[in-house]
């Protein structure tokens, strides 16, 4: 995890059920490490890793955090 993301990640994890936080954090760190290693030698490797890991965390919080809080999201509309 990049040092600039630590506070934001902790805030996002606080929105998750406590029993999911460790698992979600491990997945976040795994995604970050994987993207960095896949882009080894590239200048933007850390930026790509931060973007991917943070996007996945945000999507996870949107999906599970809202449901845990008793909120629901609208299903996708079909045209």
Backbone torsions as a table, in degrees:
resi	resn	phi	psi	omega
1	UNK	NA	137.6	178.4
2	UNK	-75.9	142.8	-175.8
3	UNK	-61.5	-28.8	179.6
4	UNK	-72.8	-17.0	-176.8
5	UNK	-97.5	-7.9	-172.5
6	UNK	-55.2	-50.3	-177.7
7	UNK	-62.9	-45.7	-178.3
8	UNK	-63.5	-42.5	179.3
9	UNK	-61.6	-44.3	178.7
10	UNK	-62.3	-39.0	177.1
11	UNK	-64.1	-40.7	179.6
12	UNK	-67.5	-42.4	179.4
13	UNK	-63.1	-31.8	179.0
14	UNK	-64.8	-21.0	178.3
15	UNK	-82.1	-9.7	-177.7
16	UNK	-93.9	157.9	172.5
17	UNK	-59.5	141.0	-175.0
18	UNK	-59.0	-33.5	-179.0
19	UNK	-72.0	-12.5	-179.9
20	UNK	-99.6	-16.1	-170.0
21	UNK	-60.0	-47.2	-178.9
22	UNK	-62.8	-42.5	-179.7
23	UNK	-64.4	-43.4	179.4
24	UNK	-65.2	-40.9	178.4
25	UNK	-64.1	-41.3	177.3
26	UNK	-61.6	-41.0	178.7
27	UNK	-66.4	-40.7	177.3
28	UNK	-57.3	-49.6	-178.7
29	UNK	-65.4	-35.5	178.8
30	UNK	-66.6	-42.9	178.8
31	UNK	-64.2	-44.9	179.6
32	UNK	-58.0	-49.3	-179.1
33	UNK	-63.6	-40.7	-179.4
34	UNK	-63.4	-45.3	-178.9
35	UNK	-66.7	-39.7	177.6
36	UNK	-61.8	-45.2	-178.3
37	UNK	-69.1	-34.4	178.2
38	UNK	-68.0	-26.4	-177.7
39	UNK	-111.8	27.0	-179.3
40	UNK	-55.5	134.8	178.7
41	UNK	91.9	-13.7	178.5
42	UNK	-88.0	144.2	-179.5
43	UNK	-63.2	-37.4	-174.1
44	UNK	-90.7	14.2	-175.5
45	UNK	-57.7	-46.7	-179.8
46	UNK	-65.7	-40.0	178.6
47	UNK	-63.1	-42.4	177.6
48	UNK	-64.3	-40.8	179.8
49	UNK	-65.7	-43.7	178.7
50	UNK	-61.6	-44.6	-178.4
51	UNK	-62.4	-48.1	-178.0
52	UNK	-64.5	-47.7	-178.7
53	UNK	-65.5	-42.4	-179.6
54	UNK	-68.5	-36.9	177.8
55	UNK	-64.5	-45.4	179.8
56	UNK	-64.8	-38.4	178.1
57	UNK	-64.7	-44.9	179.8
58	UNK	-60.4	-43.8	179.2
59	UNK	-64.3	-38.5	178.3
60	UNK	-64.8	-43.8	178.7
61	UNK	-64.6	-41.8	178.3
62	UNK	-60.5	-40.0	-176.3
63	UNK	-76.0	-50.2	-173.1
64	UNK	-97.2	-33.1	-178.3
65	UNK	-65.0	-42.7	179.0
66	UNK	-64.9	-43.1	-179.4
67	UNK	-64.3	-39.2	178.9
68	UNK	-63.8	-35.6	179.3
69	UNK	-79.4	2.1	178.6
70	UNK	88.1	4.1	179.0
71	UNK	-94.3	157.9	176.7
72	UNK	-125.3	161.4	175.7
73	UNK	-113.7	153.1	179.6
74	UNK	-71.9	141.9	176.7
75	UNK	-70.1	157.2	179.3
76	UNK	-64.3	143.8	179.7
77	UNK	-86.2	139.0	178.2
78	UNK	-103.8	132.2	-179.5
79	UNK	-88.4	NA	NA
